[in-house]
Amino acid sequence: MATRKKTGRKTAGKSAAAASESTGAPKRKSASKRPQAPKRASTGRRRKGAGTEVVAGEARRAEVLRETSETRISVCVAIEEPGYSVATGVPFLDHMLEALSRHSNIGLTVEASGDTHIDDHHTVEDVGLAVGEALRRALGEKAGIYRFGHFEAPLDEALVAVTVDLSGRPYLVYNVGSSPSASERSTWDWSRTFSRRS
């Protein structure tokens, strides 16, 4: 059985504090009565995060224009301005980007045109690159955010688990089964390219 060592000293029936009063030694202050730093009046304009101060009025946003022989993509990411406007020509990608904006509370505007009459691949891939790049630029030094997080959601017939680390080191693990559908392949393309840029 562990024994506890008493830290209070007794001097002839007196506590250490009473003994110091009688001998003229300085009193020890208890931890709960340490002086606190004066609090500044809050203006409601500043937030602290990751050792840097972020002024709330300075919106973090970035715009990226990506043009290739197959696509033309325009993306705007606004960290402090929620809302979205998405038109990629790929309905499933539009739905997923709108959900990303809505659930992350990050403003997202995406306009894309591409060779979707041939295949969605180029549009999906280039949108992933442009959104990832815009998010990286908008976050800048990443002050005031959590660098990583994990989330699970039960959807219709699936349990979705996502872990994100905005460390700047691209890495992706994507498990959807043995024979992915066309929309799952598009999601893979987008996720892979997004992770390379964000």
SULZI-V55895 format. One line per field, one symbol per residue. ss: DSSP state (H for helix, E for strand, C for the rest). psi: psi as a letter, one per 30 degrees, with the letter a starting at -180 (. if undefined). A space follows every 50 residues. Layout:
ss: ???
psi: ???
This chain:
ss: CCCCCCCCCEECCEEHHHHHHHHCCCCCCCHHHCCCCCCCCCCCCEEEEC CEEEECCCCCEEEEEEECCCEEEEEEEECCCCCEEEECCCHHHHHHHHHH HHHHCCEEEEEEEECCCCCCHHHHHHHHHHHHHHHHHHHCCCCCCCCEEE EEEEECCEEEEEEEECCCCCCCCCCCCCCCCHHHHHHHHHHHHHHHHC
psi: kkkkkkfkkkjhflleeeeeeffgkkkkklefgkkkkkklkkfgfkkkkh glkkkffikjlkkkkkkaffljkkkkkjegillljkjffjeeeeeeeeee eeffhkkkkkkkkahffelfeeeeeeeeeeeeeeeeeefcggkglkellk kkkjadgljkkkkkjhfgjkkkkjjgaeikleeeeeeeeeeeeefff.
